[in-house]
Amino acid sequence: MTAFSFTRCTLLIAHWVGLVLAALLVGCAGLPAGVQRPQSQARTDVADTRLATIAAASMPADSRQLSGMRLLPAGDQAFEARIALVRAAEKSIDAQYYEIADDVSGRQFLRALADAAARGVRVRLLVDDLHAAGEDALLAGLAARPNVELRMFNPLAVRDGSVASRVLLSLHEFSRINRRMHNKLLVADNVFAISGGRNIADEYFGRSEPANFIDMDMFSAGPVVQELSAVFDSYWNSEHAYPIQSLAAPELTGEAARRQFDQSVRQSGELELPVAARDPLGQSSVGSQLARGRVELHPAAARVIADAPEKAGPGHAQLADGAVMNGKLELLQSARSEVLVASPYFVPGRRTLEVLKQATGNRVQVSVMTNSLATTDEPLVHYGYARYRSALLQMGVSLYELMPGDDVPHAVVGEKRGSLGRLHAKVAVVDQRWLYIGSLNMDRRSAHSNTEMGLIVESPELAGQVATLLRGERLPRSYQVRSTAGRQGLQWVAQKGEAQVVLDAEPNTSWGRQLRLSMLSMVINEELL
C-alpha cells in the first residue's frame, strides 16, 4: 500500500473518529502565529540564461504566441528531465509537489536543488505537509543553505510521528487538514517547466514496484511557463504556506542541520538512474537535447487551469467544484466526436454523469480508463466508482479497467498481482485535437477538497500521441467492462491472443472483500473518496 493509499484510508477513518473526539481535542497544539512570509515572485531577468537561448532555438520564429510542448510518458526520462533542468538552471528554480519522498529519488532531487543553490541559483520549494512525516530534519537542513527557501503548505501542527498518528492527533482541525495541495510543478529559470501527474518518489520513475506504473508529464516552454510561474507565486505567497523554520524544532534549522542534510543526500546523489535512449514515443532524453542546444518541441496553444490556494482554507465552499474540475468538464462538453479519459480514481458524481450523458446523447464516443480492483491502491474509492458502472454503460460509455500485469492468463484467473501495474496518469483527449494533462483525478476529493493544476493544450500531434499510448499500449492490457444481455450483472472481457476471455465476476475479489467494502461504503461520504 502506497503512502497515498494509506493516507486516504487514514483521512477517511479520521473523519468519523473526529466526529466523536473533536470536542475532547479542543486546545491541542496549533500552528504558529505571526509567521513572517517574505513575498517574492518569479524571476523575469532570464533572457541571458542558457536555458532561454535553448528555448528560443527550440521554437519556430513564427510561433511567438504558441508554447512548445513534449510529453514525458516514461518514468526514467521524466526524472532525468527534472534533474537536467535543475542542473542547467542559472537564476531560479521554483518547485511545488504533493509529495517528496525520503527515498533515492527524493534525496537525489533535493541534492540537485542544494547543488543549484550552491551555484547561486535561487531555489523556492513548496511541499504539501501531509506526506512530510519524519522529514523535518531533511527539509529544514536543505532550507539552512544559502539561496534556498522552503515552505510547507497547509501544515499539521503535530510534527512527530507517522502520517496516521499526525492526522489522528489533528482531528480537531480535520476540516482544514483534509484539504491538500495536490499540484506538481517544476520551473527552471522561468523558461522551461514540467507539470503533470508525478510526485517525487521512486515508484513514479520506475525505481520500485509496481513495475508497470503508468503516468504522464508535460515538458513546456514559451508563454505557458509564465502562466505556471504565476500559479506558483500565488501558492508561495499564500497564508497557507509556512516557512519550514517556523514549524521545525529549533535544533533542526541551523548549521548542524545543514551538515546532516549533506550527509543524508550524498550517497543517494551519487547514484545515476539508467535512462533509455528512446522513450515509447521515440524521443531522446531532455538532458541529451539540452546538451545539444535544442529541445524537440511541438508548437501548440496551451493554457493553465489551476485552483486558487484559498481552496485549502475554511472559507471555500465545501461542495463547489474547483477551477480545474470546471475547466476539464467544459473541455469534455465541447466534444463533437470522441472523448478519451484516463483517471486512476473515477468517482463521477452527478455533474460528471450529466456531462458524459450529454456527450453520448450527441453521439460522441466516450471511453473511460481507470484501475481495476486488482490494480488500484484505493479499494474503497474503486467501490465508489463501481456504483456508477451500470449507469455509465447504460448511457453508452465504454469502460476499461487496467489488468494487474502483462500476463493475461494469470490476470484473468484472479491471482493477486496488483503490484505489477497501476494507472496514475490523469489525461483526457477530445476530438483528437485537445488534450488535458495535470494532477486532477475525476473524483469528489479532487473536485472539492484538494487543490489541483492542469494544462489544456490544442495540438492534434500531442493529443494523438496520448491517444496512441492509451489505445495501443494500455487498452489491450485492460478488461473491458460490459453489461450482460438479458440479465443483471456485468462482465469483464480480456483479450488472450486472438481469443476473448469473459469473466462473470469481478476479477481479484472475493465475497468477504466485497462485503467489507460494502459495509464501509455505507458510512463513508463520497466527498471523501
matplotlib code that plots the C-alpha trace (Angstrom):
import matplotlib.pyplot as plt

x = [0.0, 1.5, 1.7, -1.2, -3.4, -2.5, -3.2, -6.6, -7.7, -6.3, -8.3, -11.5, -11.1, -10.1, -13.3, -15.5, -13.3, -13.1, -16.8, -16.7, -13.4, -13.2, -14.7, -12.1, -9.2, -10.0, -7.0, -4.4, -1.4, -2.0, 0.1, 2.4, 1.1, 2.7, 4.7, 6.8, 6.4, 8.5, 6.8, 8.6, 7.8, 9.2, 12.5, 12.0, 15.6, 16.3, 16.8, 20.6, 20.4, 21.5, 18.0, 16.4, 18.8, 17.9, 14.1, 14.4, 16.3, 13.7, 10.7, 10.0, 10.4, 6.7, 5.3, 5.8, 2.2, 2.4, 4.1, 6.5, 5.4, 6.6, 5.2, 7.1, 5.5, 8.5, 9.5, 13.2, 13.2, 10.7, 13.2, 16.2, 14.3, 13.8, 17.4, 18.7, 16.6, 17.8, 21.4, 21.1, 19.3, 21.3, 19.0, 15.9, 14.2, 10.6, 9.0, 5.9, 4.9, 2.3, 5.0, 8.8, 9.6, 12.6, 13.9, 16.6, 14.6, 13.6, 17.1, 18.7, 16.2, 16.9, 20.6, 20.3, 18.4, 21.1, 23.8, 22.0, 21.7, 25.5, 25.9, 23.9, 20.6, 17.6, 15.6, 12.0, 10.5, 6.9, 5.8, 2.4, 2.9, 0.8, 3.4, 6.3, 6.0, 9.5, 11.1, 11.5, 15.2, 15.8, 13.8, 15.0, 18.6, 18.1, 16.5, 19.5, 21.6, 22.1, 19.7, 17.1, 13.6, 11.3, 7.7, 5.2, 1.6, -1.3, 0.8, -0.2, 0.7, 1.9, 5.4, 6.5, 5.2, 3.8, 1.2, -1.5, -0.6, -0.2, -3.6, -5.3, -3.7, -5.1, -8.7, -9.9, -8.7, -10.0, -11.9, -8.6, -6.1, -8.4, -7.6, -4.3, -2.2, -2.1, -0.2, 3.0, 5.3, 9.0, 10.1, 13.7, 14.8, 11.1, 11.8, 11.1, 8.6, 7.5, 3.9, 1.5, 0.9, 4.2, 5.3, 9.0, 9.3, 10.8, 7.6, 6.9, 10.2, 10.4, 12.7, 10.3, 7.1, 4.8, 6.8, 4.1, 3.4, 1.6, 1.9, 2.4, 4.0, 4.3, 7.6, 6.8, 8.4, 7.0, 4.1, 2.5, 5.6, 4.9, 1.3, 2.6, 5.0, 2.2, 0.3, 3.4, 3.7, 0.1, 0.7, 4.2, 2.8, -0.3, -1.1, -1.3, 2.4, 4.6, 8.4, 9.9, 11.8, 8.5, 7.5, 10.6, 12.3, 15.0, 17.8, 16.8, 17.3, 21.0, 24.4, 24.3, 21.1, 22.8, 25.7, 23.2, 21.4, 24.6, 25.5, 22.0, 21.8, 25.4, 25.2, 21.9, 23.1, 26.0, 23.6, 22.5, 19.3, 19.8, 17.9, 16.7, 17.9, 14.3, 11.0, 7.8, 7.3, 10.8, 12.0, 15.6, 16.0, 15.6, 19.1, 20.7, 18.7, 19.6, 23.3, 22.9, 21.3, 17.8, 14.8, 12.3, 9.0, 5.6, 4.3, 0.8, -1.7, -1.8, -3.4, -3.2, -6.1, -5.5, -7.3, -6.6, -4.7, -7.6, -9.4, -7.4, -8.9, -12.1, -13.9, -14.0, -17.4, -17.2, -19.2, -18.2, -16.2, -12.7, -11.5, -9.6, -12.6, -14.7, -12.2, -11.9, -15.6, -16.0, -13.4, -15.4, -18.6, -17.0, -16.5, -18.1, -16.9, -14.7, -13.7, -11.0, -10.4, -7.8, -8.1, -6.7, -9.7, -13.0, -16.0, -18.0, -20.9, -24.0, -22.4, -19.8, -22.6, -24.6, -21.7, -21.0, -24.7, -24.9, -21.9, -23.2, -26.6, -24.9, -23.3, -19.9, -17.9, -16.8, -14.2, -13.0, -9.9, -9.3, -7.8, -9.4, -9.9, -6.7, -4.5, -6.0, -4.3, -7.6, -10.2, -12.8, -12.5, -12.8, -16.0, -17.3, -16.6, -18.2, -21.6, -21.6, -20.6, -24.0, -25.3, -22.2, -22.6, -26.3, -25.6, -23.1, -19.7, -17.1, -15.3, -11.8, -10.0, -6.3, -5.3, -2.6, 0.2, 1.1, 0.3, -3.3, -3.9, -2.7, -4.6, -8.0, -7.9, -7.9, -4.3, -3.5, -0.8, -1.7, 1.9, 2.6, 0.7, -1.1, -2.6, -1.7, -1.9, -4.6, -5.3, -8.1, -8.2, -11.1, -11.8, -8.1, -7.3, -7.5, -5.5, -5.9, -2.9, -2.5, -3.0, -6.8, -8.4, -12.1, -13.4, -15.0, -11.8, -10.1, -13.1, -13.9, -11.0, -7.6, -6.0, -5.2, -3.5, -3.5, -2.9, -5.3, -3.4, -4.6, -2.4, -3.5, 0.0, 0.2, -3.5, -2.7, 0.3, -1.6, -4.5, -2.0, -0.3, -3.7, -5.2, -2.1, -0.4, -2.9, -6.3, -5.1, -3.9, -7.3, -10.5, -13.4, -16.4, -19.8, -23.4, -24.8, -27.5, -30.9, -30.0, -28.5, -24.8, -21.5, -18.8, -15.1, -13.6, -9.9, -8.1, -5.9, -4.2, -7.0, -9.5, -11.5, -11.7, -15.0, -15.5, -18.9, -17.5, -15.2, -11.5, -9.4, -12.2, -14.0, -17.3, -15.7, -13.9, -17.0, -18.9, -16.3, -16.2, -20.0, -20.2, -17.5, -19.2, -22.4, -20.6, -18.1, -19.2, -18.5, -17.0, -14.0, -13.2]
y = [0.0, 3.4, 6.4, 8.0, 5.0, 4.8, 8.4, 8.3, 5.5, 7.4, 10.5, 8.5, 6.9, 10.2, 11.9, 9.5, 9.3, 13.0, 13.5, 11.6, 13.0, 16.6, 18.1, 16.3, 17.6, 21.3, 23.1, 20.8, 22.1, 24.7, 26.4, 29.3, 32.8, 35.9, 33.9, 36.1, 35.2, 37.5, 38.0, 37.1, 36.5, 34.5, 35.9, 37.8, 38.7, 35.4, 36.4, 35.9, 32.4, 29.3, 27.8, 30.9, 30.6, 26.9, 27.7, 30.3, 27.8, 25.2, 27.1, 28.3, 32.0, 32.4, 30.8, 33.5, 33.2, 29.5, 27.4, 24.5, 21.1, 17.5, 14.6, 12.6, 9.2, 7.2, 7.3, 7.2, 10.2, 12.1, 12.0, 12.7, 15.8, 17.2, 16.7, 18.1, 21.3, 21.8, 21.3, 23.7, 26.5, 29.7, 32.0, 30.3, 27.1, 27.0, 23.7, 22.6, 19.0, 17.0, 14.5, 14.4, 11.0, 10.3, 7.7, 7.6, 9.8, 12.3, 12.6, 12.9, 15.7, 17.5, 17.2, 18.6, 21.6, 22.1, 22.0, 24.6, 26.8, 26.5, 27.8, 30.9, 29.8, 31.0, 27.9, 28.1, 24.7, 24.3, 20.9, 19.8, 18.9, 15.7, 13.2, 15.1, 13.0, 12.5, 14.8, 18.0, 17.4, 16.6, 19.6, 22.1, 21.0, 22.0, 25.3, 26.0, 26.5, 29.9, 30.7, 28.2, 28.9, 26.1, 26.3, 23.7, 24.0, 23.7, 22.1, 19.9, 21.3, 17.8, 17.4, 14.0, 10.5, 8.8, 10.2, 8.3, 9.5, 13.1, 13.0, 11.4, 13.9, 16.7, 15.7, 18.9, 20.5, 17.8, 20.2, 22.0, 19.2, 17.2, 19.9, 19.1, 20.8, 18.1, 20.2, 19.1, 21.6, 22.4, 25.7, 26.4, 30.0, 30.8, 29.3, 25.6, 23.7, 20.2, 19.6, 16.7, 13.7, 12.6, 13.3, 12.9, 9.3, 6.1, 4.5, 7.4, 6.9, 3.1, 2.5, 0.4, -1.7, -1.5, -2.2, -1.2, 2.3, 4.4, 8.2, 11.3, 14.7, 17.6, 19.5, 23.1, 26.2, 29.6, 31.7, 28.8, 28.8, 32.3, 31.2, 28.3, 30.6, 32.9, 30.0, 29.0, 32.6, 32.6, 29.5, 30.6, 33.9, 32.3, 32.4, 28.6, 28.4, 28.2, 28.5, 25.2, 27.2, 28.3, 24.6, 22.5, 22.2, 24.9, 22.3, 21.3, 24.7, 25.6, 24.7, 21.2, 20.6, 21.6, 19.2, 16.4, 17.1, 17.0, 13.6, 12.3, 13.1, 12.5, 8.7, 8.9, 11.8, 9.6, 7.1, 7.6, 6.2, 4.4, 6.2, 4.5, 6.0, 6.4, 6.6, 4.9, 7.9, 7.6, 10.7, 11.0, 12.4, 16.0, 16.1, 15.0, 17.5, 20.4, 19.4, 19.8, 23.2, 22.4, 20.5, 18.9, 20.6, 20.7, 24.3, 24.4, 26.8, 26.0, 27.4, 26.7, 25.9, 26.0, 26.1, 29.0, 28.3, 29.6, 26.4, 24.9, 27.5, 27.3, 29.9, 27.7, 26.3, 22.6, 21.3, 23.7, 22.3, 23.8, 25.7, 22.6, 20.3, 23.1, 23.5, 19.8, 19.3, 22.3, 20.7, 17.4, 19.3, 20.7, 17.3, 16.7, 13.2, 11.5, 11.7, 9.5, 9.9, 8.2, 8.7, 6.4, 7.3, 7.8, 8.6, 10.8, 12.2, 13.9, 16.7, 14.5, 12.0, 14.7, 15.9, 12.3, 11.6, 14.8, 13.7, 10.2, 11.7, 13.8, 10.6, 11.3, 8.2, 8.2, 5.9, 5.9, 4.0, 3.5, 1.0, -2.4, -3.7, -5.7, -2.7, 0.1, 1.2, 2.5, -0.3, 1.8, 4.5, 1.8, 0.6, 4.2, 4.1, 0.6, 2.1, 4.1, 1.4, 0.3, 3.9, 4.7, 1.6, 2.3, 5.8, 4.3, 5.0, 2.4, 1.3, -0.1, -1.3, -1.9, -5.5, -6.4, -7.2, -8.2, -11.9, -12.1, -15.8, -15.0, -11.7, -13.2, -16.1, -13.8, -14.1, -11.1, -9.3, -5.7, -4.8, -5.4, -2.4, 0.8, 3.7, 7.1, 9.3, 11.9, 12.8, 13.4, 13.6, 15.4, 15.1, 14.0, 17.7, 18.8, 17.4, 17.8, 16.7, 17.5, 16.4, 16.1, 12.8, 12.6, 12.2, 14.2, 14.7, 16.4, 18.5, 19.8, 19.2, 19.2, 22.0, 20.9, 22.2, 21.2, 22.2, 22.3, 22.0, 22.4, 20.0, 17.2, 15.8, 15.6, 14.6, 11.8, 10.7, 10.3, 8.5, 6.1, 5.4, 4.6, 2.7, 0.9, 0.0, 0.3, -0.8, -4.2, -4.8, -3.8, -5.5, -4.1, -3.9, -4.6, -5.2, -8.8, -9.3, -10.2, -10.2, -8.1, -8.0, -7.1, -9.0, -8.4, -9.2, -9.7, -10.4, -13.5, -13.6, -13.8, -15.1, -13.4, -14.4, -13.5, -13.3, -13.0, -11.9, -9.0, -10.2, -10.3, -10.1, -12.3, -12.4, -11.3, -8.4, -7.2, -7.3, -5.3, -2.7, -2.5, -2.0, 0.7, 2.5, 2.9, 5.1, 6.9, 10.1, 10.0, 13.5, 12.0, 9.4]
z = [0.0, -1.0, 1.2, -0.7, -0.3, 3.4, 3.9, 2.1, 4.4, 7.4, 6.5, 6.0, 9.4, 11.0, 9.7, 11.7, 14.7, 14.7, 14.9, 18.2, 19.7, 18.3, 21.4, 23.6, 21.5, 21.5, 22.8, 21.3, 19.5, 16.9, 14.1, 15.0, 14.9, 13.4, 10.8, 8.5, 4.8, 2.7, -0.7, -3.8, -7.5, -10.4, -11.9, -15.1, -15.8, -17.5, -21.2, -20.9, -19.5, -21.4, -21.0, -22.6, -25.5, -25.9, -25.6, -28.4, -30.6, -30.0, -31.3, -34.9, -35.4, -36.4, -33.2, -30.6, -29.4, -29.1, -26.4, -27.0, -25.6, -25.4, -23.4, -20.8, -20.7, -19.4, -15.7, -16.3, -18.7, -16.5, -13.6, -15.9, -17.3, -13.8, -12.8, -16.2, -15.7, -12.2, -13.2, -16.1, -14.2, -13.6, -11.8, -10.3, -9.6, -8.4, -7.4, -5.7, -5.0, -3.1, -2.1, -2.0, -0.5, 1.7, -0.8, -3.5, -6.0, -3.3, -2.0, -5.4, -6.3, -3.0, -3.6, -7.1, -5.6, -3.0, -5.7, -7.7, -4.7, -4.2, -7.7, -6.7, -8.1, -6.1, -5.0, -3.8, -2.8, -1.7, -0.3, 0.9, 4.5, 4.8, 3.5, 5.1, 8.3, 9.7, 7.1, 9.1, 9.6, 5.9, 4.6, 7.2, 6.5, 2.9, 3.9, 6.1, 3.0, 1.3, -1.6, -0.5, 0.8, 1.7, 2.7, 3.8, 2.5, 5.0, 7.7, 10.5, 13.9, 15.1, 13.7, 15.0, 14.3, 11.2, 8.8, 10.6, 14.1, 12.9, 11.3, 14.3, 16.7, 14.5, 14.4, 15.9, 12.6, 10.3, 8.0, 7.4, 7.2, 4.8, 2.2, 0.4, -2.3, -5.0, -7.6, -9.2, -10.9, -11.6, -13.3, -14.2, -15.0, -15.7, -19.2, -19.0, -16.9, -16.1, -14.8, -14.7, -12.5, -11.0, -7.4, -6.4, -5.3, -6.6, -7.8, -10.2, -12.0, -12.5, -9.5, -7.4, -7.6, -9.3, -12.4, -14.8, -13.3, -15.9, -15.5, -17.7, -17.5, -19.9, -20.6, -21.6, -22.9, -24.0, -22.7, -20.8, -18.5, -17.3, -16.5, -14.5, -12.6, -11.7, -10.2, -8.2, -6.9, -5.7, -3.7, -2.5, -1.2, 0.3, 4.0, 3.8, 3.1, 6.2, 6.2, 7.4, 10.1, 11.7, 12.1, 12.7, 16.1, 16.6, 16.6, 13.1, 11.5, 12.0, 10.6, 12.2, 10.2, 7.0, 7.6, 8.4, 5.2, 3.2, 4.7, 4.1, 0.4, -0.5, -1.2, -3.0, -5.1, -6.5, -8.0, -11.6, -12.9, -16.2, -19.0, -22.1, -25.4, -26.6, -24.8, -26.1, -28.4, -29.9, -28.2, -26.8, -23.3, -22.4, -20.9, -24.1, -26.1, -23.7, -24.2, -27.9, -27.5, -28.9, -27.5, -29.9, -29.1, -30.6, -31.1, -29.5, -28.0, -24.3, -21.2, -17.5, -15.3, -11.6, -8.3, -6.1, -2.9, -1.0, -1.8, 1.1, 3.5, 5.7, 3.6, 0.5, -0.3, 0.6, -2.4, -5.0, -7.9, -8.2, -11.3, -12.6, -12.5, -14.1, -16.9, -17.5, -17.7, -20.0, -22.3, -22.3, -23.0, -26.1, -27.7, -31.1, -31.9, -29.3, -25.6, -24.1, -20.3, -18.1, -14.4, -11.6, -9.4, -11.1, -8.9, -11.3, -9.2, -10.6, -12.7, -14.5, -15.2, -16.8, -19.0, -20.2, -20.8, -22.9, -24.9, -25.6, -26.4, -29.0, -30.5, -29.1, -28.4, -24.8, -23.3, -19.7, -18.5, -14.8, -12.4, -11.8, -8.3, -8.9, -9.7, -7.5, -4.3, -3.2, -2.9, -1.2, -3.9, -6.5, -4.8, -5.0, -8.8, -9.1, -8.0, -11.2, -13.7, -14.7, -15.2, -17.3, -19.5, -20.0, -21.3, -23.8, -22.1, -22.8, -19.6, -19.4, -16.2, -16.1, -15.6, -13.0, -15.4, -18.9, -18.4, -19.3, -18.3, -14.7, -14.6, -15.6, -13.2, -10.2, -9.0, -6.9, -8.9, -8.3, -7.7, -11.3, -12.6, -11.8, -13.7, -12.2, -15.3, -15.4, -19.0, -21.4, -25.2, -27.0, -30.7, -31.4, -31.1, -27.5, -24.6, -20.8, -18.6, -14.9, -11.3, -11.2, -10.6, -11.7, -8.1, -5.4, -3.4, -6.3, -7.2, -3.7, -1.3, -3.0, -4.9, -8.5, -11.6, -15.3, -18.9, -21.7, -25.0, -28.6, -30.6, -32.8, -32.6, -28.8, -28.5, -31.0, -29.1, -25.8, -27.6, -29.2, -25.9, -24.3, -27.1, -28.4, -25.1, -22.3, -23.5, -24.8, -21.2, -19.7, -19.0, -21.0, -18.7, -20.4, -19.4, -19.7, -22.2, -20.8, -17.2, -14.4, -13.8, -15.6, -17.4, -17.7, -21.1, -21.6, -24.8, -24.9, -28.3, -30.8, -28.3, -25.6, -22.0, -20.4, -16.6, -15.0, -11.6, -10.8, -11.1, -8.0, -5.5, -3.0, -1.3, 2.0, 0.5, -1.3, 2.0, 3.8, 1.1, 1.0, 4.7, 4.8, 1.9, 3.8, 6.4, 4.2, 2.5, -1.2, -0.9, 1.0, -1.7]

ax = plt.figure().add_subplot(projection="3d")
ax.plot(x, y, z, "-o")
ax.set_aspect("equal")
plt.show()
